[in-house]
Amino acid sequence: MSHNSNSAGHQHSNRDEDNVNSRRAFFKNAGLFSAVTVAGGAAIYSGYKYEESKAGHDMVKVLTSDNRIVEVPRDEIKDVKVDADQLRKQGREGLKGHRFVMVIDLAKCRNARKCITACQGAHHLRPYEYHINTLVMQESEHTAPYFMPKPCQHCDNPPCVAVCPVDATFKRQDGIVLIDNERCIGCRFCIAACPYSARLFHWEEPLMAESDKGKPYNIELNVPQRKGTISKCLFSSDRLREGKLPYCVSACPNGVYYFGDENQDAVTNGTTKETFRLSELLKVNAGYQLMPELGTKPRVYYLPPKNRLFEFKEEKNPVQETT
């Protein structure tokens, strides 16, 4: 059965088509932006009143605190210090009105590992440090193996949050589970509690410790990293705040990942940029969650590896699991 199901609602009426188009723009909502977002090299510049007498000056486009793009003279731009407390506050609150969800199509994964490389680059990880990895899965000895990307599942009932003694790991209102490394004491209770082995402990100094030194801590990017603390997949919260798809979703060349908003019943494929109804995509393709019997209620769904696009090719050092 084709995964590009293009739900019946896409075909029945112009009204439904308008609904699809609106879902395609779900990341464009103004609520996804914040006063501390800096886009396209612009700086925050509020309270400026344009003067005609300065129209001939060298002008620069900047983003205001109320999310407007305006032009101001370059020589009148002033640096604004990033408010670390505000970064932490908005990072813990999340994006109001959203419930983010990821769908991973196992029939399309060929272990290109572009998702892994993009994630490692964004979060300043070494080649052997993972927020997301691909496992080799095989249902039985008589069935063909396949690749399975495995990020944090961002559970709605996360055991990692329940065991953290210092409130370093927490669940946001938009469904994302994050870690505050400025609170983390490295006890690793969360690692022991996670049934998906989705957390990383920093045993050594971070890869970019020197270049990141002095930078304000961004809880949504988890940078700068700190030795002796935990990190994991963040659903690219920093990208979501800018209205963009996660790093892994955008980097995948094969259309493995869909990402979107459960509240809007819409997910967008990172490669084709097509938007689908989440509920229908899961229903038509028999979507499932990992280990639902544990009651963790993951926000990551998988589509089974049927009608595979690529022949499985064994890697030199695969990570293999049998279910």
N, C-alpha and C positions, 0 to 999 in steps of 0.2 A: 504493500500500500504506500502511495507516495506521501512523503512528509509535507510537501507543499500542498496541503489539503485545500487551501483557499476556501474557507468555510462558505457554506451555502449563503450565509448572510452577506458575503461579498458580492453576490450575483443577483440577489432578488430585487433590489430597488436602488434608486439613486440615494435614497435616505440612508440605506445601509452603507453605501459607498462613502457617503459623507462621514459616517461614523468611523469607518476604517481610516479615512484620511486624518481624522482628528486623533485617532489612537497613534498614528504614525508620528504625530507631533507631541506625544505625551512627555517627552523629555524637554520640550521647549517651554513648559510652564514657568512663569516668572518666579514661582515659589522655590525653584531649584537653585536660584542664585542668592548670594548673600552679600552683605556690605563689604566683606573682606576678600571677595573674589577678584582676582586680577586677570583680565582676559586680553589676549593679543597684545601684550606689552603695555596695556593701559594701566593707569594708576588711579586710585580713588581721589576724587576732587569734588567736594560738595560745596554748596553755597555760592557758586560762581555765577556772576551775572554778565552775560556777553555784552561787550561794548563795541559799537561800530568803529570807533577810532582805532581799535586794535586789529581790525579785520585783515590788515596787511601783514601782520606778524606771522612768524613761523608757527603754524597751528598743529596741535596734536589731539587726536581723539582719545578721550578718557571715559572711564566708567564711573558714574556717580554712585553715591551711597543708596540712592533709590532706583538703581538699575537702569539709568538712562545713559546713552552714549552721547557725549557733547564734545565740542572742539574748544580748546583753550590755548592761549599763547604758551609756547614751550618754556619761555623764560619766567613764567609765573607759576609753574608747577612746583609744588612743595612735596617732599617726601613725607609719607605718613607711616608712623611706626605700627607694625602689626600688633594688635592686642591679643596677647597669648591667652588671657582669661576668656576673651570672646571666642577664640578658636576652640578652646576646650569646651565651653558652654554649648556652642552650636554643634560640636562634634558629638556630645552626649545626647542632645535633643533629637538630632536627625532631621529629616525633611518631612514636614507635616503633610498629612493627607496621602502618604504613599506607603505601599507595602511591597517592597521589591522582591523579585523572584527570578530564578535562573532555571533554564531548561537546557539539558545537554543531550544532543542526538548522537548516540553511540554508533549509529550506522555510518556516520560521516568522519569519524576520527581516524586518522592515519598516523598519529603520533608525530606530527610536524613539530610540535613543541614550541611553536611561536608564542602560544599563550603563556608558557612558562617563562620564556625569555623576556617578554614584555612585562610580566609581573615582577621578575627579579630586577629588571632595570629601574622600574618605578619605585620599588621599595628598598633599593640598594642592598640586594642580597647577592651572595656568592653563588657560583654555578651549582653547588651542592646544597644550597639552602632553598627550601620550597614553601610557598604558600599554596601552590597548586602543583600536582604531579599527575602523570598518567600511569595507571596500573595496567598490567596484562591480566585480563579476566578470562575464565573458561568455565562454562557451566558444568561440563563433564569431560571425560577423556575422549568421548566420541564426537564432541562438537568443536567447531572452530573457535580459537581464541579471538579476543578483540581488545581494543584499548579503551580504558575508562578514565577520563580526567576526574580528579577528585579534589575539589576545594573544600573549605569549611562549608558546612551545610546550613549555617545561620538558622539554627533550630528555633522554633517558637517556644519550646520547652528545653532550654539549653542547660545540661548538667554542669557545664564549665562555669556558668554564671552562679549557679547554686553553691558551688564549693569554694569560690574565691573569697578569702577572708578579709580583703581590703577594698572590695568594690572596684578592682582594676579592670575586670572584664564585665561587660554589661550589655543588655539588650535594648536597642533603641525602638522608638515608636514606629519607625519605618521598616522594621523587621530585621535590621542588620545587627550583628553581634560584633562589638569592637573591644579593643584592649587599650587601656590608658597606661602607657609605659612609665609615666611619671608617678603612678601609684603602685605599679607592679613590684613585688618583692622577690619574684623568682622562686616561689615555693613549689611551683609545678603541679599544684593540686588540679589545675584545669587540664593539664596534659593527661593526668591519670584518669580524669573523669570523662574525657572526650572519647566516645566510642568509634569515632571516625579517624582518629590519629591525624588530626588536621592542624596541630599546633607545633611551633618551632621554638626551641630554646636557644638563645644566643650565648654559646659557651665562650666565644672570643670577642674581641673588639670588632665593632661593625666595620663593614667593608669601606665605607666612606666617612669614618669617624673624624678624620682631620678636616675634610672639606665641609662637613656638616656642622662642625663645631661653631657654636654661637647662634645657630639658626633657631628660630622659635619652633617648639615642638608642635607638629600638626597631627592631631589624634586621628584624623581621617585618612592620612597617608602613612601614619606610624613612622615618621621620619622627623628628626634624627633617631636612629635605632640606638639601643643601649645594651651593653654587655650585661648578662645576668637577668634578662627579662624575656618575656614571651612575645612572639608575633604570629600572625596568621593571615589568611585571606580576609580582606575588608570589603568585598564587593566593590572595590574601587570607589569608596565613598567620596573621595575628593573629586573624582571625575563626575559623579552623579550631581554634585553640587554645581558643577559647571554645565550641566545639561548634556553630558557626553556618556557614551557607553563605557563599561569597564575596560581596562587595559587588555585583559585576556580575550574578551568578546570581540573587540575591534581588531586584535592581532591575528586571530585565527583565519587562515586562508580557505578553509573548507566548509564554513557555515555550521560548525559544530554547536555553537552557542546561540541561545536566544536569551534576551534579558528584558525585563519589563516590570510592570506594576500590576499586582494582583487586584488592587482596587479598581483598576480600569479594565481588567480582564484582557490585557494586551501585552505581548512580548514582541521584540524586534530581533530579527536575525542579524548578527553582527557582520556577516559577509554580504548578503543580498540586500540588506536594509529593508526587507519586507516585514510588515507587521501582521501578526496572527492573533486570533482569539486564544488566550491561554487555555481556557476551559476546553475548547474544541480540539486544540492541538494535543492536549493530554488524553482526551477521550478517544479520538480517532486512532492515535498511535500507541495506546495502552501505556501511557506515562506512569512512572512509579517513583517512589522515594527509597532511599537506602535504609534498610533495617527499621521499617515503620513500627515493628512490634516493640521497639524500645520506648515508644511514646515521646520521642524527642521532637517530632513534627518538623522535619527539615523543610527549608524553603528552596532547596535545589531538587529538581525533578529530572529523571532520565527517560529518554525514549529508547526502547530496546534496539539491539543491533540487527534489525531485519533489513533486507534489501540493501546490503552493504555496498558502499560506493568504491571501496578499495579492498584489495586482497591483503590479508594479514601478512606482515613481514616481521619475523623475529628480530629483535634488537640484540646487541651484544650482551648487555646487562639489564634485562628487563626486571621490573618489580612485578612478581606474579602472585595472584591470589586465585583460589578456587572457591566457588560458591556452591 
